[in-house]
Amino acid sequence: MSNAKNLSRYLRKLFHYDCRTGKFTRLINMSSNARVGGIAGGYQNTGYIAIHVSNTLYLAHRLAWVWMTGKWPSEIDHRNGNRSDNTWANLRQVTRSVNNQNQRRAHLNSRTGVLGVAPNGKTSFQANIQVNGKPHYLGTFRTIEAARAAYLKAKSELHPGSTI
């Protein structure tokens, strides 16, 4: 689609968006597998829901934003961290920095599996947090729990965009 207004109008011909459930349902038959009243879209391996519109795959949360506002979003955050929860109350337009502040899980390559905590030798753990792209050392702790607590305390103070 050339712009968000056109896409919004076209979406309204194809689907109904329920802002309370976050689901898109079909208003027309699109194929034998995509019937009127059926839920549109499918889960991606990233946890997001995606919907085909005119041979283009769109993320459902971005379509929900276009549906509700008539504008294309720059960056959308799921307040509760659930990538498949596309209820209107759960979506907010934010900067990339704020979206990153709402991170809830450690990266897949994390050696501890705990957000903001890394091993420091064999018997201690180090807590760090990023603020405006710069790392901040929070200390070294004897237990992973203590390092996590320090990280969460700093996160509540330094990441105003976080919802945890």
C-alpha atoms as one frame of an Amber mdcrd trajectory, in Angstrom:
protein
   0.000   0.000   0.000   1.274   3.439  -0.831   0.360   5.109   2.457  -1.182
   4.414   5.836  -4.553   6.046   5.052  -5.019   3.846   1.980  -3.917   0.792
   3.924  -6.329   1.646   6.731  -9.250   1.903   4.288  -8.255  -1.339   2.579
  -7.879  -3.172   5.906 -11.422  -2.166   6.864 -12.735  -3.843   3.704 -10.900
  -7.094   4.466 -10.907  -7.393   8.255 -12.457  -6.364  11.525 -10.038  -5.478
  14.342 -11.331  -5.993  17.883  -9.296  -3.626  20.048 -10.295  -5.540  23.218
  -9.040  -8.938  22.004  -6.372  -7.739  19.569  -7.672 -10.145  16.902  -8.322
  -9.467  13.242 -11.224 -11.442  11.731 -11.979 -11.791   8.038 -14.902  -9.946
   6.478 -14.588 -11.685   3.091 -13.562 -15.134   1.882  -9.972 -14.971   0.729
  -9.448 -18.670   0.009 -10.820 -22.040   1.045  -8.645 -21.783   4.159  -9.381
 -18.108   4.850 -13.131 -17.815   5.359 -15.418 -15.040   6.617 -15.288 -14.818
  10.410 -11.963 -16.641  10.664  -9.075 -15.227  12.653  -6.520 -13.649  10.331
  -2.798 -14.198  10.679  -0.476 -16.707  12.175   2.273 -16.925  14.747   5.821
 -16.285  13.595   8.828 -17.970  15.213   9.596 -14.581  16.813   6.329 -14.670
  18.789   4.659 -11.970  16.704   1.471 -12.498  14.696   1.697 -11.678  10.991
  -1.070 -11.183   8.423  -0.881 -11.290   4.623  -2.452  -8.273   2.935  -2.177
  -8.045  -0.868   0.769 -10.458  -0.986   2.670  -8.534   1.681   3.270  -9.895
   5.162   2.592  -7.339   7.920   3.012  -7.675  11.667  -0.435  -7.552  13.263
   0.522  -5.005  15.918   1.571  -2.571  13.197  -1.718  -3.157  11.344  -3.603
  -2.561  14.592  -1.844   0.792  14.908  -2.734   1.746  11.342  -6.317   0.588
  11.924  -6.732   2.708  15.058  -4.790   5.839  14.065  -4.629   5.887  10.265
  -0.859   6.426  10.602   2.095   4.147  10.059   4.019   3.655  13.338   7.753
   4.072  13.642   8.233   1.741  16.633   5.580  -0.165  18.582   6.072  -1.667
  22.024   3.939  -4.331  23.675   3.606  -2.951  27.213   3.330  -6.395  28.812
   6.132  -7.904  26.723   3.803 -10.454  25.089   4.447 -10.115  21.362   1.175
 -11.800  20.418  -1.016  -9.582  22.645  -2.221  -7.000  20.136  -4.952  -5.475
  22.270  -5.034  -1.716  21.807  -4.349  -1.052  25.501  -1.151  -3.118  25.241
   0.338  -1.192  22.297   2.251   2.070  22.496   4.324   4.017  20.001   7.771
   4.613  21.445  11.338   5.323  20.421  13.725   2.435  19.839  15.471   3.356
  23.088  12.260   3.075  25.131  11.342  -0.170  23.368  14.717  -1.596  24.357
  14.139  -0.462  27.950  11.077  -2.719  28.087  13.151  -5.818  27.384  12.145
  -8.588  29.776  14.321 -11.564  28.859  18.024 -12.111  28.515  19.406 -12.508
  25.009  19.631 -16.057  23.709  23.434 -15.982  23.965  23.358 -14.919  27.648
  25.602 -17.142  29.780  23.346 -16.811  32.826  19.935 -16.569  31.187  19.217
 -13.584  33.463  18.687 -10.101  32.029  21.510  -7.719  33.043  23.600 -10.408
  34.761  26.815 -12.043  33.559  29.197 -14.491  35.231  32.291 -12.921  36.766
  34.710 -15.748  37.300  33.497 -18.997  38.836  31.971 -17.714  42.058  30.414
 -14.318  41.382  28.081 -12.436  39.074  28.270  -8.959  37.600  25.257  -6.709
  37.000  25.283  -4.134  34.210  22.693  -1.913  32.576  22.720   0.219  29.442
  21.516   3.814  29.513  21.428   5.790  26.261  23.634   3.168  24.635  26.314
   3.346  27.345  26.995   0.463  29.734  26.847   1.103  33.490  28.509  -1.263
  35.946  26.241  -2.011  38.919  28.550  -4.232  40.911  29.744  -7.769  41.507
  27.643 -10.087  43.658  28.061 -13.512  45.243  24.712 -14.801  43.972  22.830
 -14.494  40.734  19.758 -13.413  42.732  21.595 -10.467  44.298  22.916  -9.371
  40.897  19.406  -9.618  39.430  17.961  -7.564  42.297  20.567  -4.835  41.688
  19.755  -4.855  37.975  15.994  -4.608  38.575  16.477  -1.751  41.061  18.620
   0.166  38.555  16.154  -0.623  35.771  13.281   0.905  37.750  15.338   4.071
  38.268  17.113   4.405  34.906  14.634   2.966  32.376  11.442   5.047  32.543
  10.066   3.144  29.541  10.204  -0.184  31.320   6.977  -1.768  32.499   8.554
  -4.437  34.724
